[in-house]
Amino acid sequence: MKASLHYKFLIVLFLLLVSGGDLFAHTINYSMEVTPVENVIAYYIGLGFQHIIPLGFDHILFVVCIFLMDSRLKSVILQASCFTIAHSITLILTSKGIIIPPAEIIEPIIAISIAFIALENIYIGKINPWRYGVVFLFGLIHGMGFANALNEIGLPRNTFYTSLISFNVGVELGQLAVILITWFLIGKFFSNEAWYRKRIIIPISILIAAVATYWTIERVFLS
């Protein structure tokens, strides 16, 4: 049943990717075209970081959910790597106009992804092989969200890939900061306690699931 549910998510994602329509050119940031390359790199790294901290509260909650299930460094790194590879793929594809995900679809799915991972933390309670596939799948969706936000700022034509990679580096630095902060505040002191799951993982996951559910309703019906 669980595997079947994950396959359904894959089908939904496939339909989303092929339903974009005609290709479009990315928004051009003309001011960055006459800016020294080192300043462009610094600007887009900062922009990517800001898209996580402090502006990306939904992405922060997703990363926190990844951490909560299993705070062991190997598990967190594997999940974060799946997420990173996935959102890097769709960030590039969307920025190049190869896929065109509508924001009115992507934003609710991002909220759903947070609720889904939070509920897995509550009801599954351990890392299973499909967890990495689910994180990768939702990473694809989050990458489209990153690209939609980046497209509002635009990219310079003469340093397109440099700017795109720099933005992605900034996103990764933001995610790493979230993981380190969460580890220092929660994992370092409490993860080996017998009550860790009951008092930390489940209550925080319930709260995150509630917030994500509200976001889903808001983004579907109120936006």
Secondary structure, 3 states (H helix, E strand, C coil): CHHHHHHHHHHHHHHHHCCCCCCCCCCECHHHHHCCHHHHHHHHHHHHHHHHCCCCHHHHHHHHHHHHHCCCHHHHHHHHHHHHHHHHHHHHHHHCCCCCCCHHHHHHHHHHHHHHHHHHHHHCCCCCHHHHHHHHHHHHHHHHHHHHHHHHHCECCCCHHHHHHHHHHHHHHHHHHHHHHHHHHHHHHHCCCCCHHHHHHHHHHHHHHHHHHHHHHHHHHHC
